[in-house]
């Protein structure tokens, strides 16, 4: 027998501090599929037949191709196939109809005998398997068994020898219950005996034949928390009996078989308890069996150790948010120095754990490259050398800034002896949804702690490992009197809709990612949303510009970090610079650096550059649009029409043009003679940023600590009452901030 190839993708880093405490279900799948050699695959009736009862040639053909591929790679595949009764019933009904007289059709129709259906259908089913496998140069064999066969010890011994012999010859054994001669009274309903349907037969064979894995193919993607047709139902990736037993509402049984999901779960639980991993997944999906053996997270996994992989009580969205709020209140009760010390401890912990953090990040980057993600995303995902130290230093800068909580912003004497103070106060609980950049997790967490807020974080799946270890390092540095639940890490995308409904618990949502992500969140919640959807940043070079300076700024704005939201996406050039050669210089400089240029209509008529499909486009890569404008007013109009109100810059020496530009451009950040890349919380001296906001309320531009605060009014009196304002003399006198 040829050795089994390494179909499974790169195994998880089990040396990481996370793997011991909370391995992911997908990582676990990857780990055990590495050692799989013998597989039992059960094919449900709904997979092999169409809705009219006829055999589904396309799905069966796809299945056989997968089995052929696995067989040629050295896997030992054993099939258990339903479908005989359904196929036979369809054929016999048609034959009966053809042979019936009109008078026969008027009589009450009697249901066809299931045993006869099984006998006829088994012949058709195996004929089709044999034909399909023959086309793939694979030989198959039929083995029909009954419940009573397994009571015979000699039969079980002979069964093992026969299967062993078939597999050594690279033959695919195909099992089915021999319903035609079954001695059970009601073989299609009776759930007694050694096995009672093909699901339980598959589990029995997996145990009897010492299989390494059992795959149960269904007509749905796996086990759901409720009927799959219910939008509220969620796919359960890993079945844990202590959590899920009794809490699942099953839908109807199979439309054509006699099992359905209830039978599959029962068989899966029994096999898993006996030590055989089981996956229930869709037989409709292309290459579902191969995907399982590659360690992909599809279907529902059953494993005898599943209860050790995750907490028995799953923390719901509301519980997570409430826990963050409670921890935030304990954080706010600490002294300023105690909160500062937490940040310094986090900075030290990040540097102390730089190596394991880098290992997990390298694994994320490798997975992203293997998955074929775009280069800009991979660039944002990677923690480059020196990044951890830079993040730690930013946290220390934040820690050493003035405490933002409880500052008196305004003091007013309302009346004699009655003083009101307007003070800075934490918002409460923040939900941050971000993509790609794991360094954003560190910045956001440190800002939340400095501003006294609770925090829920949901990062992209591409940064799963990086986010997990960064979250662990940070929360481990939070003292017990505050609690690590101050910062919750949301690991499942399915939890986001539930969180967005919690407008009574979560106070602000900040999405950091694509336009699509931001738009979806805004449309899905009543919670205030702060953020920017696009970073379509412009640099306008006026005719009065210092050209040497302009060339430096344009290159930096585009090339320094093209994947950033503050990178230049459109270069606007004054028309006079066409004649002086300025436009040609910019084009040459950018192309030498490897920037792909796209032309606006006016540039397109002059230069051999492909025309841009849209001015409202964020490249996030080494590409940008170039266009000619008549003057500063035309540049402003262009920016207002196509920009995203993020960051826009004018390069000019004409003071009047600069004043017009900076007064009239309605963007969060408007620069003069400076690269757009300066629009950043750390560069602005905020210590870090939770994001850049293009909203026109609350906070705008880089959002640091101040953007995560609201205000409270503290009134100090000496027994005053309103009493219809009788006898109250209002003074409304401003007082010094320090009493």
Secondary structure in CASP SS format (residue, H / E / C, confidence):
PFRMAT SS
TARGET T0000
AUTHOR 0000-0000-0000
METHOD secondary structure of the structure
MODEL  1
X C 1.00
X C 1.00
X C 1.00
X C 1.00
X C 1.00
X C 1.00
X C 1.00
X C 1.00
X C 1.00
X C 1.00
X C 1.00
X C 1.00
X C 1.00
X C 1.00
X C 1.00
X C 1.00
X H 1.00
X H 1.00
X H 1.00
X H 1.00
X H 1.00
X H 1.00
X C 1.00
X C 1.00
X H 1.00
X H 1.00
X H 1.00
X H 1.00
X H 1.00
X H 1.00
X H 1.00
X H 1.00
X H 1.00
X C 1.00
X C 1.00
X C 1.00
X C 1.00
X E 1.00
X E 1.00
X E 1.00
X E 1.00
X E 1.00
X E 1.00
X C 1.00
X H 1.00
X H 1.00
X H 1.00
X H 1.00
X E 1.00
X C 1.00
X C 1.00
X C 1.00
X C 1.00
X C 1.00
X E 1.00
X C 1.00
X H 1.00
X H 1.00
X H 1.00
X H 1.00
X H 1.00
X H 1.00
X H 1.00
X H 1.00
X H 1.00
X H 1.00
X H 1.00
X H 1.00
X H 1.00
X H 1.00
X H 1.00
X H 1.00
X C 1.00
X C 1.00
X C 1.00
X E 1.00
X E 1.00
X E 1.00
X E 1.00
X E 1.00
X E 1.00
X C 1.00
X C 1.00
X H 1.00
X H 1.00
X H 1.00
X H 1.00
X H 1.00
X H 1.00
X H 1.00
X H 1.00
X H 1.00
X H 1.00
X H 1.00
X H 1.00
X H 1.00
X H 1.00
X H 1.00
X C 1.00
X C 1.00
X C 1.00
X H 1.00
X H 1.00
X H 1.00
X H 1.00
X H 1.00
X C 1.00
X C 1.00
X C 1.00
X C 1.00
X C 1.00
X C 1.00
X C 1.00
X H 1.00
X H 1.00
X H 1.00
X H 1.00
X H 1.00
X H 1.00
X H 1.00
X H 1.00
X H 1.00
X H 1.00
X H 1.00
X H 1.00
X H 1.00
X H 1.00
X H 1.00
X H 1.00
X H 1.00
X H 1.00
X H 1.00
X H 1.00
X H 1.00
X H 1.00
X C 1.00
X C 1.00
X C 1.00
X C 1.00
X E 1.00
X E 1.00
X E 1.00
X E 1.00
X E 1.00
X E 1.00
X C 1.00
X H 1.00
X H 1.00
X H 1.00
X H 1.00
X H 1.00
X C 1.00
X H 1.00
X H 1.00
X H 1.00
X H 1.00
X H 1.00
X H 1.00
X H 1.00
X H 1.00
X H 1.00
X H 1.00
X H 1.00
X H 1.00
X H 1.00
X H 1.00
X H 1.00
X H 1.00
X C 1.00
X C 1.00
X C 1.00
X E 1.00
X E 1.00
X E 1.00
X E 1.00
X E 1.00
X E 1.00
X C 1.00
X H 1.00
X H 1.00
X H 1.00
X C 1.00
X C 1.00
X C 1.00
X C 1.00
X C 1.00
X C 1.00
X C 1.00
X C 1.00
X C 1.00
X C 1.00
X C 1.00
X C 1.00
X C 1.00
X C 1.00
X C 1.00
X C 1.00
X H 1.00
X H 1.00
X H 1.00
X H 1.00
X H 1.00
X H 1.00
X H 1.00
X H 1.00
X H 1.00
X H 1.00
X H 1.00
X C 1.00
X C 1.00
X C 1.00
X C 1.00
X E 1.00
X E 1.00
X E 1.00
X E 1.00
X E 1.00
X E 1.00
X C 1.00
X C 1.00
X C 1.00
X C 1.00
X C 1.00
X E 1.00
X C 1.00
X C 1.00
X C 1.00
X C 1.00
X C 1.00
X C 1.00
X C 1.00
X C 1.00
X C 1.00
X C 1.00
X E 1.00
X C 1.00
X C 1.00
X E 1.00
X E 1.00
X C 1.00
X H 1.00
X H 1.00
X H 1.00
X H 1.00
X C 1.00
X C 1.00
X C 1.00
X C 1.00
X C 1.00
X C 1.00
X C 1.00
X C 1.00
X C 1.00
X C 1.00
X C 1.00
X C 1.00
X C 1.00
X C 1.00
X C 1.00
X C 1.00
X H 1.00
X H 1.00
X H 1.00
X H 1.00
X H 1.00
X H 1.00
X H 1.00
X H 1.00
X H 1.00
X H 1.00
X H 1.00
X H 1.00
X H 1.00
X C 1.00
X C 1.00
X C 1.00
X E 1.00
X E 1.00
X E 1.00
X E 1.00
X E 1.00
X E 1.00
X C 1.00
X C 1.00
X C 1.00
X C 1.00
X C 1.00
X H 1.00
X H 1.00
X H 1.00
X H 1.00
X H 1.00
X H 1.00
X C 1.00
X C 1.00
X C 1.00
X C 1.00
X C 1.00
X C 1.00
X E 1.00
X E 1.00
X E 1.00
X C 1.00
X C 1.00
X C 1.00
X H 1.00
X H 1.00
X H 1.00
X C 1.00
X C 1.00
X C 1.00
X C 1.00
X C 1.00
X C 1.00
X C 1.00
X C 1.00
X H 1.00
X H 1.00
X H 1.00
X H 1.00
X H 1.00
X H 1.00
X H 1.00
X H 1.00
X H 1.00
X H 1.00
X H 1.00
X H 1.00
X H 1.00
X H 1.00
X H 1.00
X H 1.00
X C 1.00
X C 1.00
X C 1.00
X H 1.00
X H 1.00
X H 1.00
X H 1.00
X H 1.00
X H 1.00
X H 1.00
X H 1.00
X H 1.00
X H 1.00
X H 1.00
X H 1.00
X H 1.00
X H 1.00
X H 1.00
X H 1.00
X H 1.00
X C 1.00
X H 1.00
X H 1.00
X H 1.00
X H 1.00
X H 1.00
X H 1.00
X H 1.00
X H 1.00
X H 1.00
X H 1.00
X H 1.00
X H 1.00
X H 1.00
X H 1.00
X H 1.00
X H 1.00
X H 1.00
X H 1.00
X C 1.00
X C 1.00
X C 1.00
X H 1.00
X H 1.00
X H 1.00
X H 1.00
X H 1.00
X H 1.00
X H 1.00
X C 1.00
X C 1.00
X C 1.00
X C 1.00
X C 1.00
X H 1.00
X H 1.00
X H 1.00
X H 1.00
X H 1.00
X H 1.00
X H 1.00
X H 1.00
X H 1.00
X H 1.00
X H 1.00
X H 1.00
X H 1.00
X C 1.00
X C 1.00
X C 1.00
X C 1.00
X C 1.00
X C 1.00
X C 1.00
X C 1.00
X E 1.00
X E 1.00
X E 1.00
X E 1.00
X E 1.00
X E 1.00
X E 1.00
X E 1.00
X C 1.00
X C 1.00
X E 1.00
X E 1.00
X E 1.00
X E 1.00
X E 1.00
X E 1.00
X E 1.00
X E 1.00
X E 1.00
X C 1.00
X C 1.00
X E 1.00
X E 1.00
X E 1.00
X E 1.00
X E 1.00
X E 1.00
X C 1.00
X C 1.00
X C 1.00
X H 1.00
X H 1.00
X H 1.00
X H 1.00
X H 1.00
X H 1.00
X H 1.00
X H 1.00
X H 1.00
X H 1.00
X H 1.00
X H 1.00
X H 1.00
X H 1.00
X C 1.00
X C 1.00
X E 1.00
X E 1.00
X E 1.00
X E 1.00
X E 1.00
X C 1.00
X C 1.00
X H 1.00
X H 1.00
X H 1.00
X H 1.00
X H 1.00
X H 1.00
X H 1.00
X H 1.00
X H 1.00
X H 1.00
X H 1.00
X H 1.00
X H 1.00
X H 1.00
X H 1.00
X H 1.00
X C 1.00
X C 1.00
X C 1.00
X C 1.00
X C 1.00
X C 1.00
X C 1.00
X H 1.00
X H 1.00
X H 1.00
X E 1.00
X E 1.00
X E 1.00
X C 1.00
X C 1.00
X C 1.00
X H 1.00
X H 1.00
X H 1.00
X H 1.00
X H 1.00
X H 1.00
X H 1.00
X H 1.00
X C 1.00
X C 1.00
X C 1.00
X C 1.00
X C 1.00
X C 1.00
X C 1.00
X E 1.00
X E 1.00
X E 1.00
X E 1.00
X E 1.00
X C 1.00
X C 1.00
X H 1.00
X H 1.00
X H 1.00
X H 1.00
X H 1.00
X H 1.00
X H 1.00
X H 1.00
X H 1.00
X C 1.00
X C 1.00
X C 1.00
X C 1.00
X C 1.00
X E 1.00
X C 1.00
X C 1.00
X C 1.00
X C 1.00
X C 1.00
X C 1.00
X C 1.00
X E 1.00
X E 1.00
X E 1.00
X E 1.00
X E 1.00
X C 1.00
X C 1.00
X C 1.00
X C 1.00
X C 1.00
X H 1.00
X H 1.00
X H 1.00
X H 1.00
X H 1.00
X H 1.00
X H 1.00
X H 1.00
X H 1.00
X H 1.00
X H 1.00
X H 1.00
X H 1.00
X C 1.00
X C 1.00
X C 1.00
X C 1.00
X C 1.00
X C 1.00
X C 1.00
X C 1.00
X E 1.00
X E 1.00
X E 1.00
X E 1.00
X E 1.00
X E 1.00
X E 1.00
X C 1.00
X H 1.00
X H 1.00
X H 1.00
X H 1.00
X C 1.00
X C 1.00
X H 1.00
X H 1.00
X H 1.00
X H 1.00
X H 1.00
X H 1.00
X H 1.00
X H 1.00
X H 1.00
X H 1.00
X H 1.00
X C 1.00
X C 1.00
X C 1.00
X E 1.00
X E 1.00
X E 1.00
X E 1.00
X C 1.00
X H 1.00
X H 1.00
X H 1.00
X H 1.00
X C 1.00
X C 1.00
X C 1.00
X C 1.00
X C 1.00
X C 1.00
X E 1.00
X C 1.00
X C 1.00
X C 1.00
X C 1.00
X C 1.00
X C 1.00
X C 1.00
X C 1.00
X C 1.00
X C 1.00
X C 1.00
X E 1.00
X E 1.00
X E 1.00
X E 1.00
X E 1.00
X E 1.00
X E 1.00
X C 1.00
X C 1.00
X H 1.00
X H 1.00
X H 1.00
X H 1.00
X H 1.00
X H 1.00
X H 1.00
X H 1.00
X H 1.00
X H 1.00
X H 1.00
X C 1.00
X C 1.00
X C 1.00
X C 1.00
X E 1.00
X E 1.00
X E 1.00
X E 1.00
X E 1.00
X C 1.00
X C 1.00
X C 1.00
X H 1.00
X H 1.00
X H 1.00
X H 1.00
X H 1.00
X H 1.00
X H 1.00
X H 1.00
X H 1.00
X H 1.00
X C 1.00
X C 1.00
X C 1.00
X C 1.00
X E 1.00
X E 1.00
X E 1.00
X E 1.00
X C 1.00
X C 1.00
X C 1.00
X H 1.00
X H 1.00
X H 1.00
X C 1.00
X C 1.00
X C 1.00
X C 1.00
X C 1.00
X C 1.00
X C 1.00
X C 1.00
X C 1.00
X C 1.00
X C 1.00
X C 1.00
X E 1.00
X E 1.00
X E 1.00
X C 1.00
X C 1.00
X C 1.00
X C 1.00
X C 1.00
X C 1.00
X C 1.00
X E 1.00
X E 1.00
X E 1.00
X C 1.00
X C 1.00
X H 1.00
X H 1.00
X H 1.00
X E 1.00
X E 1.00
X E 1.00
X E 1.00
X E 1.00
X E 1.00
X E 1.00
X E 1.00
X C 1.00
X C 1.00
X C 1.00
X C 1.00
X C 1.00
X C 1.00
X H 1.00
X H 1.00
X H 1.00
X C 1.00
X C 1.00
X C 1.00
X C 1.00
X E 1.00
X E 1.00
X E 1.00
X E 1.00
X E 1.00
X E 1.00
X C 1.00
X C 1.00
X C 1.00
X C 1.00
END
